[in-house]
Amino acid sequence: MPKRTDIQSILIIGAGPIIIGQACEFDYSGTQAVKALKVEGYRIILVNSNPATIMTDPELADATYVEPITPEIVARIIEKERPDAVLPTMGGQTALNTALALAKDGTLDKYGVQLIGADAEAIDKAEDRLKFRDAMDKIGLESPRSRIAHSVEEALAALEHVGLPSIIRPSFTMGGTGGGIAYNREEFIRIVTGGLDASPTTEVLVEESVLGWKEYEMEVVRDKADNAIIICSIENIDPMGVHTGDSITIAPALTLTDKEYQIMRNASIAVLREIGVETGGSNVQFAVNPKDGRLVVIEMNPRVSRSSALASKATGFPIAKVAALLAVGYTLDEIMNDITGATPASFEPTIDYIVTKIPRFAFEKFKGSEPLLGTAMKSVGEVMAIGRNWQESVQKALRGLETGLTGFDEVETLQGATIEEIEAALSRPTPDRLLVAADALRAGMSVERIHQIAKFEPWFLRQMQELMEMEAAVKANGLPTDAAGFRRLKSVGFSDARLAKLADTTEAEVSRVRRGLNVRPVFKRIDTCAGEFAAKTPYMYSSYEAPSFGEPDCESKPTSARKIVILGGGPNRIGQGIEFDYCCCHACFALDDAGYETIMVNCNPETVSTDYDTSDRLYFEPLTAEDVLEILNTEMQNGELVGVIVQLGGQTPLKLAQALQDAGIPILGTSPDSIDLAEDRERFAALITELGLKQPENGIARSAEEAVRVAETIGYPVLMRPSYVLGGRAMEIVDTLAQLETYIREAVVVSGSSPVLIDRYLRDAIEVDVDAVADGDTVHVAGVLQHIEEAGVHSGDSACSLPPYSLRADIIAEIERQTAVLARALKVKGLMNVQFAVKDGDVYLIEVNPRASRTVPFTAKATGIPVAKIAARVMAGEKLASFDLSPRNVGNHIAVKEAVFPFARFPGVDPVLGPEMKSTGEVMGIDADFATAFAKSQLAAFTTLPQSGRVFISVKDSDKPQIIEAARDLVSLGFELVATSGTERALKAAGIPVTAVNKVAEGRPHIVDRIKDGEIALIFNTTEGLQSLKDSQSIRASALYGRVPYYTTAPASRAAVAAIAAMRRHRLEVRPLQSYHHQS
Amino acid sequence: MAVAKAPVQPKGATGVLVLADGSVIWGHGFGAEGVAVGEVCFNTAMTGYQEVMSDPSYAGQIITFTFPHIGNVGANNEDIESANPHALGCVVREPVTAAANFRAQRRFDDWMKAWGRIGVSGVDTRALTKRIREGGAPNGVIAHNKAGQFDIKTLLSQARGWPGLEGMDLASVISATQNYSWDDGLWTLQGGYAVHSGNPDGPHVVAIDYGMKRNILRNLVAAGARVTVVPATATFDEIMALKPAGIFLSNGPGDPAATGVHAVPTIQKMLNAGLPLFGICLGHQLLGLAVGAKTLKMTQGHRGANHPVKRLSDGRVEITSMNHGFAVDTDTLPATARPTHISLFDGTLAGLELTDRPAFSVQYHPEASPGPQDSQYLFEKFVGGLK
């Protein structure tokens, strides 16, 4: 059936900011959908508040709304654009929930808009636990025993039916937020209470525990002619009980016979039919009892998901693109399989390799959180690796994680541990449990025993046991001296670095011996068909293909082109995420335009950069020196390697610069030496002095005594930055000698090899980020971003405004001058990010990074100038003069970036901002004035500012002058104020009506009681000193769980008041990004 | 060509695949020791290796499994498609491991050994697949010797001396030798096979065994038929004596043209008698031959569990299990036969029906096992149409 001609325009809803459970994969899916549907001639309207996405690039959709994804705002976009259809299945749970709300409130009917991809009824049926279970009953599929509850009482009644342990799943939340496993009644009540709260429909499912069962997923695609295909099966190595997003998973499933697989296949398709997913991709999850194969359906997602991104990358089948085309009426047989270019998309991919995905966590960033996995997702990113056997793929994945692992490294805390201790560790579902299992095997524990405790399928444990035996042999006998022996080790995935550790030598030596024996990897293609058809698309992975004997077959076939290799950012983590992938993609696009062959190397399956059509050639490989050098070695066998770009993917590729340089590989753009100069404290200080720039006083301490001396010389407050961290506590602002001593005693190791850096902390300074691009001579300042939070809050966590909303013109000019001076001094060719602090009219240089920064996409979206693309071409040798850098829109609008935090996922963690970055993502609010842009940024970051009610204010002394004006405005806007004693006195003295409220320590009812009772609509709470921070933690925690907007800095509080006032003046209007940039 | 030619036997090699073009691919042997000569094909299914190995259509063939981990779910006594093994052996990437499935009763390599089948592991199966894709399925010899003693010259001459599947009537060789009735139904997780679940009053289907997969019989039973299996060489009169309500023509190995020499006249008589007739795979090809169409040897056969076919009546896509190296040439179909299904991979004929007789057939395997069960409706269509 051909595409629909009764619709001309389609609104695609994005997923918004990167949060745990909803990451880059929805940029990948949204981008594919936008591209595919635009090619079909539809007018595409897009809404996504996340500026760091490729999908929001203004040249992609016809009208791109970087606006908050809320039903109200999306309704306004619909009102304005009058799309014929809304595609809600590409933007995760956010898009699905928003679309459902618009269907329920009548907006879609009012404007005659239809949902395509999944209709409201199907979404509801899939997402509503009770309806889903009924649907499963109807088609004869078993579900775990369960009951729905809307209150704790109902939940306790349900518990009688299902028994303990029990799983609590809130309805309509993403990534399992608010859910958990209860082993006792008390725990049960606590989780149910939280779960009811997290569910927008105040509904939880209380479910029979299938803990320890095997978990599988099926990725299904269906078209409107009812053709249904399985793209991929996925098997979780972590048993049921660990959220699939947090589980180590493999594709395809390895432990099902065909008979069982077909049962699951039929069941998956039956689920789609019954739920009514008429077109598109869905994910169905199953639990299987390993003892008897009993199969129960766990859940389904009627949309593309993280798993479908994984399945797409694992098989080469572009699920999102195909799903988008199916949504407009095509059938599977009408869509071509891009990879073969000869067969249709109506088939089931079959693969001849094994894919392993390992999630990456950030528990160390959240002091007070326990690194335990459960049904609520906690991971912030993932790595995928491909090998010709599971051993190769899992070892590649482990080193691709970039957590310092080179393979199955020993768990430090378990060295010398007793069997009892290892057993105890195995019983805890921690992120490194597979490594614990490896240690258990090393300690001689049996596969059966490990299986008994941790429930890992014995097959995987036996495979690991083989690896441990091989490790032991290398430890005992050293490296093999013959090619066959070496190849055997490499073919099961051992990295040179791991072999070096085992053989007690250096990685360089292992590589030398290996190459001497001519043991090199080959590259195989991902072709969707296990070699049955020739693959047109160079999507590749390495393998030490080990025909037991004979020469392996390499399919890389490097071309004779002039080529540039772009190294990606690896797994997402806090501080390095989608922004860097954006930069890498832009480099691919720009260098392709400039006529180069682009070659992408990355291992993050969520990304656009790992789409087979982003670059000319794609290597899905870990970003280690060994893996990258082997790719380069192959690519250099034909054509001309112009160079490698390491500056766009964040720290990951930068860390490889030295190894590449040592190997004689040309590195494009700013020299690694300049990058090093900027990072080397002493060299950099010398440069600053030479340039006559100012830095906050600083010093370096290699002992506790020295730290005290340095701090006293600089003068408090000081910012402490350790190089080795204990207990997840890193940077800290220290105000007194006593605090300093505590910090050194408890938080860090200070020694000759792990010094502590000490800076004067510029209290209440305004921090500024500058993004610039330079060609070695000319410097273009792309954006000056004024932070809203004061210096001291990590720049990645701070909201910021472009252009600056309160900086004087002469200061901006000075900042631009200093930026240019630095860029020239560092001979920057490409991107540069500089952080300044402005205090009392003085500009201090905080940090320079001659590479891509997190803010590059935001700057590009705010200014309309594609800085990342320009930078890539400059790195390849072009001059800035050849680009149009004229300001497009200055004064027309202002853009505000706001960070988004995962605190709700880490109960017990104090949701306070500091020098350590904690945000997972960001949003942009854009409008004519700062206040409105800020209002939009808050809404986009899920903070709904109140229009009336009671505001609680408690600020530190130094903030009191600042807060008075804001308080006055609040009163004139009709808000009632309550404050703790000190703040109350200050406000009263300024003639502002306010009532006092008890601090928590002052007796009940105190402020936390009132927050919990829903009496507080907004909170401004700034603190100074550890004690006050501790005292106020319960305020922030209760605000977080009560979803009360709260601000922990005075400038942000003031901005919030301005935003409330702006929203009072006028409703939030929507405008496409394109209209902002076409006005000059 | 990427597959290595290694004239010197490497140390430790206990298995070898010698192709007629002189290529020698070394590996580790598993399963039975010995030597077997046949056609080397590949199969892309990721599950169901045991069903594949026991599928009689693979008689005379050595299977290269493209999926690297074969043997991972072990072997059991249920997942077999015939009483005797038929594929000669298999070539795999990874060594066979212990089983990871609750239904496993023994290791796959032990099962291979017990069935007298030869395996070679440690082969770059992807490279071998590419070679088959590009050059067609070669004839070859698979050999396993624990002591690593191979006479490559002899093996090569065996490979070269093997006449090839073309012109080979394997169906008659492996067919049942006498009539038997079948009344087991389909497998379920809870109950295993539905033993003795046949309907004694159902329409009588006589199934001609050219190398039949058991799951076809189970499907016929599940669809409500009373089933009698007869040898490939059964005559028209012998079949008619059974008073069939319908005739089923089974799958099977070898060259349809060769088997057709004796099978086609019988089929023609049954068609003329107006008997309803359903054919699968070789049965489909024989039906084609019976109405005057030609069959041809494909350069690259279809062997896997992911093959899409289009049902021409309504445009629906069925994902099917396929295993064939010969096909009915669409261009040679008479006016009284019309295509009902085509392969979406290469457009070859995947199903036909006669316009003047109650007969239809498909090239693929609606009985699945292994593979998707999208097309099981065909059994209901056939049995449901019988009086």
Interface residues (C-beta under 8 A of the other chain):
Chain A: M1 A225 D226 N227 I229 P252 L254 T255 L256 T257 D258 K259 E260 Y261 Q262 I263 R265 N266 P290 K291 D292 G293 R294 L295 T331 L332 D333 T343 P344 S346 F347 E348 P349 T350 I351 D352 Y353 I354 R388 N389 W390 E457 P458 W459 R462 Q463 A484 K524 C529 A530 G531 E532 F533 A534 E545 A546 P547 S548 F549 G550 E551 P552 D553 C554
Chain B: A2 V3 A4 A6 P10 K11 G12 A13 I25 W26 G27 H28 F42 T44 A45 M46 T47 G48 Q50 E51 T66 F67 P68 H69 N72 V73 N76 E78 D79 R93 E94 T97 A98 A99 A100 N101 F102 R103 S121 G122 V123 D124 T125 R126 A127 T129 K130 R133 W187 L189 Q300 G304 A305 N306 H307 P308 K310 D314 G315 R316 V317 I319 L344 F345 A368 S369 P370 G371 P372 Q373
